[in-house]
Amino acid sequence: MAKNRPERQISIRSIRRDPPDYQKLGRAFLALAMAEAEAEAQAQAQDSKTKSAAENTKDTAPENVS
């Protein structure tokens, strides 16, 4: 901090706010949780579909005969 500057005084004013709408917050929280669960289910379905396709390819591939 520069020596030539005077020290500043900081003041904070609070604002009284209404209490939060817990029903609205609850609905938003549930919607978020449901969206995350849906995304996770889709990711798992995609992962299992990929694994299934890989296993099918492995089963149908011709074996090396020496």
C-alpha positions in Angstrom: 0.0 0.0 0.0 1.3 3.5 -0.8 2.4 5.6 2.1 0.9 8.8 0.7 -2.7 7.4 0.8 -4.8 7.9 3.8 -6.4 4.8 5.3 -9.9 4.1 4.1 -12.9 3.4 6.2 -15.2 0.7 4.9 -18.8 0.5 6.0 -21.3 -2.2 5.3 -25.1 -1.8 5.3 -27.3 -4.7 5.6 -30.6 -5.1 3.8 -33.5 -6.9 5.4 -34.9 -9.4 3.0 -38.0 -11.5 3.1 -37.6 -15.1 4.2 -36.9 -17.5 1.3 -39.7 -19.4 -0.3 -38.9 -22.9 0.9 -41.5 -24.5 -1.4 -40.0 -22.9 -4.5 -36.5 -23.9 -3.3 -37.6 -27.4 -2.7 -39.2 -27.7 -6.2 -36.0 -26.4 -7.7 -33.8 -28.8 -5.7 -36.0 -31.8 -6.7 -35.9 -30.8 -10.4 -32.2 -30.6 -10.2 -31.9 -34.0 -8.5 -34.2 -35.5 -11.1 -32.2 -34.0 -14.0 -29.0 -35.4 -12.5 -30.5 -38.8 -12.0 -31.8 -38.8 -15.6 -28.4 -37.8 -16.9 -26.7 -40.5 -14.9 -29.2 -43.2 -16.1 -28.6 -42.2 -19.7 -24.8 -42.3 -19.2 -25.2 -45.8 -17.6 -27.4 -47.0 -20.5 -24.9 -45.6 -23.0 -22.1 -47.3 -21.2 -23.8 -50.7 -21.0 -24.8 -50.4 -24.7 -21.1 -49.7 -25.6 -19.9 -52.7 -23.5 -22.6 -54.9 -25.0 -21.6 -53.9 -28.6 -17.9 -54.6 -27.7 -18.7 -58.0 -26.4 -20.8 -58.9 -29.4 -18.0 -57.8 -31.7 -15.6 -59.9 -29.7 -17.8 -63.0 -29.9 -18.4 -62.8 -33.6 -14.8 -62.0 -34.6 -13.0 -64.9 -36.3 -10.3 -66.5 -34.3 -6.8 -66.7 -35.5 -6.1 -70.2 -36.6 -2.4 -71.1 -36.9 
